[in-house]
Amino acid sequence: MDKAEFYREALAASTGPLETTRVVDCTTAWAGPMAGCLLADLGADVIHIDLPGGLAPQAPPLIGGTGLNFVNQTVNRNKRSLALDLRTAEGRDVFLDLVATADVVLENFRPGTLAGWGIGYEHCRARKADIVYVSISGWGQYGPWAERAGYDPAALAAGGWMSLNGSPDGPPVKAPTFLADDLAGLHGALSALAALRHRDRTGEGQLVDVCLLDALLFHCDGLLSLGATDVPLQRWGAQVNVTHPCDVYRCADGSLYLAVALDAHWRRLCDVLERSDLARAPGYGSNAERLENREAVNAVIADWCATRPVAEALDRFLDAGLVAAKLNTFAEAAREPHVLERDMLQPTALSDGSVAPLTGPAAKFSRTPTRVRHAAPDPGADTDAVLAELGYADEQLTALRGANII
């Protein structure tokens, strides 16, 4: 189908499927804000808590053409900002007033921090009995490592993931993205929705414990089970252990990735390569044989690709029904017509007046479309509006601001 057909029944005024849900986002760094970002993209009213005092220094890398840091613009878009000092008694009281109107609280401080400030799960449920309170941390709310500080690369290292990443003859390498953070954020948002479903059925809120390590291990494709049963694991680089050929091949003007999973596809590839003699030849005809003959198989493909432009080689492979893709940089991916048609880059007016292409939501909803509705606000930009919704009078706002609580 085309894009217009997919969205033919869309509700034009909808912010997304969660438009009646309120989330208090008390998070920093990436994992917690990412959970809030997902819920905000889905239409929830996500109120991000910032410390009073104005903008933090905009550390690089900055979004091109702007003076704004990519982290804040990426994970805090579609949210509102309330500047509030949670370390004070007055700030705690304001926070709990906000919680009383909310469905979900997100936090990703070290376990016990918010409880020490008087705004932990027990404090929040005393104010809102059915609150869903999602705590995201490095290592979880319990267990021998619970009180450790935790960052994304430490989870990649401790979980075994980093040991298998990189070239076979090189050192272990971390992910180029905040992988464990992103996965924990994804599970934080998903678990919040599951807990809300339980609340809607039973009236019960609950505490949800998500950590970087658990989220990463869940998405390691069963490798933890193999490790637990002492199955040897090795690093494969761009190749995979179960089928071949699957690798990067250099062409005359760039590289592409080719993946052949079926013997029938191998035979199609042989036709493209004009090597039908290898379609069923010993050492080539079956996947098991190709796994044992990796270097020779790769040499045949590499020789064919080396003299051809990427576009030609890619067209030939795709015309044969094979799985292949040009090896793009992010700059190249950002200019791909398919990426643009899928609205994965959305021009957005930022708080400094500049316009930048922000990454769009992944899931598409035909009835309640999602989008980047607005950029990340400056810290505290929505403080007065949010507190006015809670019934705070102008003189109360003046007093709180004078005491640097908001």
DRENFIGU-202928 format. One record per residue (C-alpha): x, y, z; residue in three letters. Coordinates in steps of 0.1 Angstrom, whole numbers, padded with zeros to 4 digits. Each point is the difference from the previous one (the first is absolute). Example, Ala and Ser with C-alpha at 12.3 -4.5 7.8 and 13.67 -1.06 7.14 Angstrom:
REM residues 2
<r east="0123" north="-0045" up="0078" type="ala"/>
<r east="0014" north="0034" up="-0007" type="ser"/>
This chain:
REM residues 406
<r east="0000" north="0000" up="0000" type="met"/>
<r east="0011" north="0036" up="-0003" type="asp"/>
<r east="0003" north="0025" up="0029" type="lys"/>
<r east="-0033" north="0018" up="-0007" type="ala"/>
<r east="-0019" north="-0033" up="0001" type="glu"/>
<r east="0016" north="-0010" up="0033" type="phe"/>
<r east="-0011" north="0032" up="0016" type="tyr"/>
<r east="-0034" north="0003" up="-0017" type="arg"/>
<r east="-0019" north="-0003" up="0034" type="glu"/>
<r east="0023" north="0021" up="0021" type="ala"/>
<r east="-0014" north="0023" up="0027" type="leu"/>
<r east="0015" north="0033" up="-0009" type="ala"/>
<r east="-0002" north="0014" up="0035" type="ala"/>
<r east="0015" north="-0030" up="0018" type="ser"/>
<r east="0033" north="0004" up="0018" type="thr"/>
<r east="0003" north="-0038" up="0000" type="gly"/>
<r east="-0015" north="-0031" up="0016" type="pro"/>
<r east="0010" north="0012" up="0036" type="leu"/>
<r east="-0014" north="0035" up="-0002" type="glu"/>
<r east="-0019" north="-0003" up="0033" type="thr"/>
<r east="0030" north="-0014" up="0020" type="thr"/>
<r east="0022" north="0022" up="0022" type="arg"/>
<r east="0036" north="-0010" up="0008" type="val"/>
<r east="0023" north="0017" up="0025" type="val"/>
<r east="0035" north="-0004" up="-0015" type="asp"/>
<r east="0026" north="0004" up="0028" type="cys"/>
<r east="0030" north="-0013" up="-0020" type="thr"/>
<r east="0035" north="0010" up="-0012" type="thr"/>
<r east="0025" north="-0012" up="-0026" type="ala"/>
<r east="-0015" north="-0024" up="-0026" type="trp"/>
<r east="-0018" north="-0032" up="0012" type="ala"/>
<r east="-0027" north="0017" up="0021" type="gly"/>
<r east="-0005" north="0030" up="-0024" type="pro"/>
<r east="-0003" north="-0025" up="-0029" type="met"/>
<r east="-0029" north="-0018" up="0018" type="ala"/>
<r east="-0017" north="0034" up="0004" type="gly"/>
<r east="0007" north="0008" up="-0036" type="cys"/>
<r east="-0017" north="-0031" up="-0012" type="leu"/>
<r east="-0031" north="0007" up="0021" type="leu"/>
<r east="0000" north="0037" up="-0011" type="ala"/>
<r east="0003" north="-0011" up="-0036" type="asp"/>
<r east="-0031" north="-0022" up="0005" type="leu"/>
<r east="-0019" north="0030" up="0011" type="gly"/>
<r east="0003" north="0001" up="0038" type="ala"/>
<r east="0003" north="0033" up="0019" type="asp"/>
<r east="0036" north="-0006" up="0013" type="val"/>
<r east="0012" north="0026" up="0025" type="ile"/>
<r east="0038" north="-0001" up="0003" type="his"/>
<r east="0014" north="0012" up="0033" type="ile"/>
<r east="0031" north="0023" up="-0004" type="asp"/>
<r east="0020" north="0017" up="0027" type="leu"/>
<r east="-0006" north="0038" up="0003" type="pro"/>
<r east="0027" north="0023" up="-0013" type="gly"/>
<r east="-0004" north="0001" up="-0038" type="gly"/>
<r east="0017" north="-0018" up="-0028" type="leu"/>
<r east="0029" north="-0023" up="0007" type="ala"/>
<r east="0031" north="0005" up="-0022" type="pro"/>
<r east="-0007" north="-0013" up="-0035" type="gln"/>
<r east="0029" north="-0025" up="-0003" type="ala"/>
<r east="0008" north="-0014" up="-0034" type="pro"/>
<r east="-0009" north="-0016" up="-0022" type="pro"/>
<r east="-0025" north="0026" up="-0010" type="leu"/>
<r east="-0027" north="-0004" up="-0027" type="ile"/>
<r east="0014" north="0015" up="-0032" type="gly"/>
<r east="-0009" north="0036" up="-0005" type="gly"/>
<r east="-0012" north="0004" up="0037" type="thr"/>
<r east="0015" north="0007" up="0033" type="gly"/>
<r east="-0019" north="-0028" up="0017" type="leu"/>
<r east="0012" north="-0034" up="0012" type="asn"/>
<r east="-0014" north="-0031" up="-0018" type="phe"/>
<r east="-0007" north="-0019" up="0032" type="val"/>
<r east="-0026" north="0024" up="0014" type="asn"/>
<r east="-0015" north="0006" up="-0034" type="gln"/>
<r east="-0004" north="-0037" up="-0007" type="thr"/>
<r east="-0014" north="-0014" up="0033" type="val"/>
<r east="-0019" north="0030" up="0013" type="asn"/>
<r east="-0020" north="0010" up="-0030" type="arg"/>
<r east="-0038" north="-0002" up="0003" type="asn"/>
<r east="0004" north="0006" up="0038" type="lys"/>
<r east="-0008" north="0029" up="0023" type="arg"/>
<r east="0026" north="0012" up="0025" type="ser"/>
<r east="-0006" north="0009" up="0037" type="leu"/>
<r east="0030" north="0015" up="0018" type="ala"/>
<r east="-0001" north="-0013" up="0035" type="leu"/>
<r east="0025" north="-0006" up="0028" type="asp"/>
<r east="-0009" north="-0035" up="0012" type="leu"/>
<r east="0025" north="0001" up="0028" type="arg"/>
<r east="-0020" north="0025" up="0021" type="thr"/>
<r east="-0032" north="-0006" up="0020" type="ala"/>
<r east="-0019" north="0026" up="-0020" type="glu"/>
<r east="0012" north="-0017" up="-0033" type="gly"/>
<r east="-0011" north="-0034" up="0014" type="arg"/>
<r east="-0035" north="0014" up="0007" type="asp"/>
<r east="-0004" north="0014" up="-0035" type="val"/>
<r east="0012" north="-0033" up="-0015" type="phe"/>
<r east="-0025" north="-0020" up="0020" type="leu"/>
<r east="-0028" north="0024" up="-0010" type="asp"/>
<r east="0010" north="-0007" up="-0036" type="leu"/>
<r east="0001" north="-0038" up="0006" type="val"/>
<r east="-0036" north="0002" up="0013" type="ala"/>
<r east="-0010" north="0009" up="-0035" type="thr"/>
<r east="0022" north="-0025" up="-0018" type="ala"/>
<r east="-0003" north="-0036" up="-0013" type="asp"/>
<r east="0038" north="-0008" up="-0001" type="val"/>
<r east="0031" north="0012" up="0017" type="val"/>
<r east="0033" north="-0007" up="-0017" type="leu"/>
<r east="0033" north="0003" up="0018" type="glu"/>
<r east="0036" north="-0012" up="-0007" type="asn"/>
<r east="0020" north="0011" up="0031" type="phe"/>
<r east="0021" north="-0025" up="0019" type="arg"/>
<r east="-0022" north="-0022" up="0021" type="pro"/>
<r east="-0011" north="0017" up="0032" type="gly"/>
<r east="0007" north="0036" up="-0011" type="thr"/>
<r east="-0036" north="0012" up="-0005" type="leu"/>
<r east="-0012" north="-0019" up="0031" type="ala"/>
<r east="0027" north="0020" up="0019" type="gly"/>
<r east="-0016" north="0032" up="-0013" type="trp"/>
<r east="-0034" north="-0011" up="0011" type="gly"/>
<r east="-0014" north="-0007" up="-0035" type="ile"/>
<r east="0007" north="-0037" up="-0004" type="gly"/>
<r east="-0027" north="-0026" up="-0009" type="tyr"/>
<r east="-0014" north="-0003" up="0035" type="glu"/>
<r east="-0004" north="0038" up="0002" type="his"/>
<r east="-0016" north="0003" up="-0034" type="cys"/>
<r east="-0024" north="-0029" up="0005" type="arg"/>
<r east="-0011" north="0016" up="0033" type="ala"/>
<r east="-0010" north="0030" up="-0020" type="arg"/>
<r east="-0014" north="-0019" up="-0031" type="lys"/>
<r east="-0008" north="-0036" up="0009" type="ala"/>
<r east="-0001" north="-0013" up="-0036" type="asp"/>
<r east="0032" north="0017" up="-0012" type="ile"/>
<r east="0022" north="-0020" up="-0023" type="val"/>
<r east="0036" north="0008" up="0011" type="tyr"/>
<r east="0027" north="-0011" up="-0025" type="val"/>
<r east="0036" north="-0001" up="0014" type="ser"/>
<r east="0028" north="-0004" up="-0026" type="ile"/>
<r east="0035" north="-0005" up="0013" type="ser"/>
<r east="0033" north="-0016" up="-0010" type="gly"/>
<r east="-0004" north="-0032" up="0019" type="trp"/>
<r east="-0035" north="-0001" up="0015" type="gly"/>
<r east="-0016" north="0007" up="0033" type="gln"/>
<r east="0013" north="-0032" up="0017" type="tyr"/>
<r east="0028" north="-0024" up="-0005" type="gly"/>
<r east="0037" north="0002" up="0010" type="pro"/>
<r east="0008" north="0028" up="-0025" type="trp"/>
<r east="-0031" north="0021" up="0007" type="ala"/>
<r east="0018" north="0028" up="0017" type="glu"/>
<r east="0027" north="0004" up="-0026" type="arg"/>
<r east="0000" north="0030" up="-0023" type="ala"/>
<r east="-0007" north="-0012" up="-0036" type="gly"/>
<r east="0005" north="0013" up="-0035" type="tyr"/>
<r east="-0007" north="-0015" up="-0034" type="asp"/>
<r east="0035" north="-0013" up="-0008" type="pro"/>
<r east="0003" north="-0017" up="0034" type="ala"/>
<r east="-0031" north="-0020" up="-0007" type="ala"/>
<r east="0014" north="-0010" up="-0034" type="leu"/>
<r east="0031" north="-0012" up="0017" type="ala"/>
<r east="-0015" north="-0017" up="0029" type="ala"/>
<r east="-0027" north="-0018" up="-0020" type="gly"/>
<r east="0024" north="-0016" up="-0025" type="gly"/>
<r east="-0012" north="0020" up="-0030" type="trp"/>
<r east="0032" north="0019" up="-0005" type="met"/>
<r east="0021" north="-0032" up="0000" type="ser"/>
<r east="-0016" north="-0010" up="-0033" type="leu"/>
<r east="0000" north="0034" up="-0017" type="asn"/>
<r east="0027" north="0011" up="-0024" type="gly"/>
<r east="0022" north="-0017" up="-0025" type="ser"/>
<r east="0010" north="-0036" up="0008" type="pro"/>
<r east="0037" north="0010" up="0003" type="asp"/>
<r east="-0006" north="0033" up="0018" type="gly"/>
<r east="-0008" north="0011" up="0036" type="pro"/>
<r east="-0035" north="0001" up="0014" type="pro"/>
<r east="-0019" north="0030" up="-0011" type="val"/>
<r east="-0030" north="0019" up="0015" type="lys"/>
<r east="-0031" north="0008" up="-0021" type="ala"/>
<r east="0001" north="0033" up="-0019" type="pro"/>
<r east="-0034" north="0009" up="0014" type="thr"/>
<r east="-0013" north="0000" up="0035" type="phe"/>
<r east="-0013" north="-0036" up="-0005" type="leu"/>
<r east="-0006" north="-0011" up="0036" type="ala"/>
<r east="-0015" north="0034" up="0008" type="asp"/>
<r east="-0023" north="-0002" up="-0030" type="asp"/>
<r east="-0012" north="-0035" up="0008" type="leu"/>
<r east="-0006" north="0009" up="0037" type="ala"/>
<r east="-0020" north="0030" up="-0012" type="gly"/>
<r east="-0020" north="-0022" up="-0023" type="leu"/>
<r east="-0008" north="-0025" up="0027" type="his"/>
<r east="-0008" north="0029" up="0024" type="gly"/>
<r east="-0026" north="0014" up="-0023" type="ala"/>
<r east="-0014" north="-0035" up="-0009" type="leu"/>
<r east="-0002" north="-0010" up="0036" type="ser"/>
<r east="-0018" north="0032" up="0009" type="ala"/>
<r east="-0027" north="-0008" up="-0026" type="leu"/>
<r east="-0003" north="-0035" up="0013" type="ala"/>
<r east="-0003" north="0012" up="0036" type="ala"/>
<r east="-0027" north="0026" up="-0011" type="leu"/>
<r east="-0019" north="-0029" up="-0016" type="arg"/>
<r east="0001" north="-0018" up="0033" type="his"/>
<r east="-0011" north="0032" up="0018" type="arg"/>
<r east="-0029" north="0004" up="-0024" type="asp"/>
<r east="-0012" north="-0036" up="0007" type="arg"/>
<r east="0006" north="0000" up="0038" type="thr"/>
<r east="0005" north="0035" up="0013" type="gly"/>
<r east="0034" north="-0009" up="0012" type="glu"/>
<r east="0032" north="0019" up="-0006" type="gly"/>
<r east="0035" north="-0015" up="0005" type="gln"/>
<r east="0037" north="0005" up="0000" type="leu"/>
<r east="0018" north="-0011" up="-0031" type="val"/>
<r east="0038" north="-0007" up="0000" type="asp"/>
<r east="0019" north="0002" up="-0033" type="val"/>
<r east="0037" north="0000" up="-0003" type="cys"/>
<r east="0026" north="0004" up="-0028" type="leu"/>
<r east="0015" north="-0034" up="0007" type="leu"/>
<r east="-0033" north="-0020" up="-0001" type="asp"/>
<r east="-0012" north="0018" up="-0031" type="ala"/>
<r east="0033" north="-0006" up="-0019" type="leu"/>
<r east="0000" north="-0037" up="0010" type="leu"/>
<r east="-0036" north="-0005" up="-0011" type="phe"/>
<r east="0010" north="0012" up="-0035" type="his"/>
<r east="0031" north="-0021" up="-0003" type="cys"/>
<r east="-0019" north="-0026" up="-0020" type="asp"/>
<r east="0005" north="-0029" up="0024" type="gly"/>
<r east="0037" north="0004" up="0004" type="leu"/>
<r east="-0003" north="0001" up="0038" type="leu"/>
<r east="-0015" north="-0034" up="-0001" type="ser"/>
<r east="0028" north="-0013" up="-0022" type="leu"/>
<r east="0025" north="0015" up="0024" type="gly"/>
<r east="-0017" north="-0015" up="0030" type="ala"/>
<r east="0003" north="-0035" up="-0017" type="thr"/>
<r east="0037" north="0006" up="-0009" type="asp"/>
<r east="-0006" north="0001" up="-0038" type="val"/>
<r east="0030" north="0017" up="-0015" type="pro"/>
<r east="-0007" north="0034" up="-0015" type="leu"/>
<r east="0023" north="0019" up="-0024" type="gln"/>
<r east="0001" north="0034" up="-0016" type="arg"/>
<r east="-0011" north="0002" up="-0037" type="trp"/>
<r east="0004" north="0036" up="-0009" type="gly"/>
<r east="-0023" north="0007" up="-0030" type="ala"/>
<r east="-0007" north="-0037" up="-0006" type="gln"/>
<r east="-0024" north="-0022" up="0018" type="val"/>
<r east="0005" north="-0035" up="0014" type="asn"/>
<r east="-0030" north="-0018" up="-0014" type="val"/>
<r east="0000" north="0008" up="-0037" type="thr"/>
<r east="0024" north="0011" up="-0028" type="his"/>
<r east="0006" north="0022" up="-0020" type="pro"/>
<r east="-0010" north="0028" up="0023" type="cys"/>
<r east="0026" north="0028" up="-0001" type="asp"/>
<r east="0011" north="0034" up="-0012" type="val"/>
<r east="0014" north="0001" up="-0036" type="tyr"/>
<r east="0020" north="0028" up="-0014" type="arg"/>
<r east="-0011" north="0014" up="-0034" type="cys"/>
<r east="0018" north="0024" up="-0023" type="ala"/>
<r east="-0015" north="0031" up="0018" type="asp"/>
<r east="-0011" north="-0012" up="0034" type="gly"/>
<r east="-0013" north="-0031" up="0018" type="ser"/>
<r east="-0032" north="-0020" up="0004" type="leu"/>
<r east="-0013" north="-0027" up="0023" type="tyr"/>
<r east="-0012" north="-0033" up="-0015" type="leu"/>
<r east="-0019" north="-0027" up="0020" type="ala"/>
<r east="-0007" north="-0034" up="-0014" type="val"/>
<r east="-0020" north="-0022" up="0023" type="ala"/>
<r east="-0014" north="-0027" up="-0023" type="leu"/>
<r east="0016" north="-0024" up="-0024" type="asp"/>
<r east="-0026" north="0011" up="-0026" type="ala"/>
<r east="0013" north="0036" up="0004" type="his"/>
<r east="0035" north="-0012" up="-0004" type="trp"/>
<r east="-0009" north="-0014" up="-0033" type="arg"/>
<r east="-0016" north="0033" up="-0010" type="arg"/>
<r east="0032" north="0017" up="0010" type="leu"/>
<r east="0021" north="-0023" up="-0021" type="cys"/>
<r east="-0021" north="0010" up="-0030" type="asp"/>
<r east="0007" north="0036" up="0007" type="val"/>
<r east="0037" north="-0007" up="0004" type="leu"/>
<r east="-0001" north="-0020" up="-0032" type="glu"/>
<r east="0014" north="-0030" up="0020" type="arg"/>
<r east="-0028" north="-0025" up="-0005" type="ser"/>
<r east="0028" north="-0027" up="0003" type="asp"/>
<r east="0001" north="0008" up="0038" type="leu"/>
<r east="-0038" north="-0003" up="0006" type="ala"/>
<r east="0003" north="-0036" up="0011" type="arg"/>
<r east="0037" north="-0005" up="0000" type="ala"/>
<r east="0018" north="-0017" up="0029" type="pro"/>
<r east="0009" north="0026" up="0026" type="gly"/>
<r east="-0026" north="0024" up="-0013" type="tyr"/>
<r east="-0034" north="-0017" up="-0006" type="gly"/>
<r east="-0013" north="-0002" up="0036" type="ser"/>
<r east="0001" north="0025" up="0029" type="asn"/>
<r east="0020" north="-0025" up="0021" type="ala"/>
<r east="0026" north="-0003" up="-0027" type="glu"/>
<r east="0002" north="0038" up="-0004" type="arg"/>
<r east="0005" north="0004" up="0037" type="leu"/>
<r east="0030" north="-0022" up="-0002" type="glu"/>
<r east="0013" north="0018" up="-0032" type="asn"/>
<r east="-0005" north="0036" up="0010" type="arg"/>
<r east="0031" north="0015" up="-0015" type="glu"/>
<r east="-0004" north="-0016" up="-0034" type="ala"/>
<r east="-0037" north="0010" up="-0001" type="val"/>
<r east="0008" north="0035" up="0010" type="asn"/>
<r east="0028" north="0002" up="-0026" type="ala"/>
<r east="-0025" north="-0007" up="-0029" type="val"/>
<r east="-0024" north="0027" up="0011" type="ile"/>
<r east="0028" north="0025" up="0008" type="ala"/>
<r east="0016" north="-0004" up="-0034" type="asp"/>
<r east="-0033" north="0006" up="-0018" type="trp"/>
<r east="-0009" north="0031" up="0021" type="cys"/>
<r east="0034" north="0016" up="-0002" type="ala"/>
<r east="-0004" north="0011" up="-0036" type="thr"/>
<r east="-0035" north="0013" up="0003" type="arg"/>
<r east="-0016" north="0031" up="0015" type="pro"/>
<r east="-0022" north="-0005" up="0031" type="val"/>
<r east="-0031" north="0010" up="-0019" type="ala"/>
<r east="0005" north="-0026" up="-0027" type="glu"/>
<r east="0008" north="-0028" up="0023" type="ala"/>
<r east="-0028" north="0009" up="0023" type="leu"/>
<r east="-0025" north="0001" up="-0028" type="asp"/>
<r east="0011" north="-0034" up="-0013" type="arg"/>
<r east="-0004" north="-0016" up="0034" type="phe"/>
<r east="-0034" north="0016" up="0007" type="leu"/>
<r east="-0013" north="-0009" up="-0034" type="asp"/>
<r east="0009" north="-0036" up="0009" type="ala"/>
<r east="-0021" north="0002" up="0032" type="gly"/>
<r east="0031" north="0000" up="0023" type="leu"/>
<r east="0004" north="0018" up="0032" type="val"/>
<r east="0026" north="0028" up="-0005" type="ala"/>
<r east="0005" north="0036" up="0011" type="ala"/>
<r east="0025" north="0028" up="-0007" type="lys"/>
<r east="0023" north="0006" up="0029" type="leu"/>
<r east="-0011" north="0036" up="0008" type="asn"/>
<r east="0014" north="0026" up="0024" type="thr"/>
<r east="-0026" north="0017" up="0022" type="phe"/>
<r east="0003" north="0030" up="-0023" type="ala"/>
<r east="-0008" north="-0022" up="-0030" type="glu"/>
<r east="-0029" north="-0018" up="0018" type="ala"/>
<r east="-0014" north="0035" up="0009" type="ala"/>
<r east="-0004" north="0007" up="-0038" type="arg"/>
<r east="-0015" north="-0034" up="-0010" type="glu"/>
<r east="-0034" north="0006" up="-0016" type="pro"/>
<r east="-0015" north="-0030" up="0020" type="his"/>
<r east="0012" north="0015" up="0033" type="val"/>
<r east="-0016" north="0033" up="-0009" type="leu"/>
<r east="-0033" north="-0016" up="-0012" type="glu"/>
<r east="-0002" north="-0018" up="0033" type="arg"/>
<r east="0002" north="0034" up="0018" type="asp"/>
<r east="0031" north="-0011" up="0020" type="met"/>
<r east="0012" north="0036" up="-0003" type="leu"/>
<r east="-0024" north="0028" up="0008" type="gln"/>
<r east="0009" north="0036" up="-0003" type="pro"/>
<r east="-0006" north="0016" up="0034" type="thr"/>
<r east="0002" north="0035" up="0013" type="ala"/>
<r east="0024" north="0000" up="0030" type="leu"/>
<r east="-0001" north="0022" up="0030" type="ser"/>
<r east="0028" north="0023" up="-0013" type="asp"/>
<r east="-0020" north="0007" up="-0032" type="gly"/>
<r east="0020" north="-0023" up="-0022" type="ser"/>
<r east="-0016" north="-0029" up="-0019" type="val"/>
<r east="0016" north="-0035" up="0001" type="ala"/>
<r east="-0010" north="-0034" up="-0013" type="pro"/>
<r east="-0009" north="-0021" up="0031" type="leu"/>
<r east="-0003" north="-0037" up="-0001" type="thr"/>
<r east="-0037" north="-0010" up="-0002" type="gly"/>
<r east="-0019" north="-0027" up="0019" type="pro"/>
<r east="0006" north="-0036" up="-0012" type="ala"/>
<r east="-0035" north="-0015" up="0003" type="ala"/>
<r east="-0027" north="0013" up="-0025" type="lys"/>
<r east="-0036" north="0002" up="0011" type="phe"/>
<r east="-0027" north="0002" up="-0027" type="ser"/>
<r east="-0027" north="0014" up="0023" type="arg"/>
<r east="0020" north="0020" up="0026" type="thr"/>
<r east="0032" north="0011" up="-0019" type="pro"/>
<r east="0031" north="0009" up="0020" type="thr"/>
<r east="0024" north="0028" up="-0009" type="arg"/>
<r east="0025" north="0024" up="0015" type="val"/>
<r east="-0026" north="0025" up="0012" type="arg"/>
<r east="0026" north="0025" up="0014" type="his"/>
<r east="0036" north="0002" up="0009" type="ala"/>
<r east="0015" north="-0005" up="0035" type="ala"/>
<r east="-0009" north="0030" up="0021" type="pro"/>
<r east="0025" north="0021" up="0018" type="asp"/>
<r east="0002" north="-0012" up="0037" type="pro"/>
<r east="-0029" north="0015" up="0019" type="gly"/>
<r east="-0018" north="0014" up="-0030" type="ala"/>
<r east="-0033" north="-0016" up="0011" type="asp"/>
<r east="0004" north="0005" up="0037" type="thr"/>
<r east="-0027" north="0026" up="0004" type="asp"/>
<r east="-0025" north="-0017" up="-0023" type="ala"/>
<r east="0004" north="-0034" up="0017" type="val"/>
<r east="-0003" north="0014" up="0035" type="leu"/>
<r east="-0030" north="0021" up="-0010" type="ala"/>
<r east="-0017" north="-0032" up="-0011" type="glu"/>
<r east="0006" north="-0013" up="0035" type="leu"/>
<r east="-0017" north="0030" up="0015" type="gly"/>
<r east="0030" north="0020" up="0011" type="tyr"/>
<r east="-0007" north="0038" up="0002" type="ala"/>
<r east="0023" north="0027" up="-0013" type="asp"/>
<r east="0011" north="0010" up="0035" type="glu"/>
<r east="0010" north="-0037" up="0007" type="gln"/>
<r east="0020" north="-0001" up="-0032" type="leu"/>
<r east="0017" north="0033" up="0009" type="thr"/>
<r east="0009" north="-0014" up="0035" type="ala"/>
<r east="0014" north="-0033" up="-0014" type="leu"/>
<r east="0020" north="0018" up="-0026" type="arg"/>
<r east="0014" north="0024" up="0025" type="gly"/>
<r east="0012" north="-0029" up="0021" type="ala"/>
<r east="0015" north="-0016" up="-0032" type="asn"/>
<r east="-0023" north="-0031" up="0004" type="ile"/>
<r east="-0013" north="0005" up="-0035" type="ile"/>
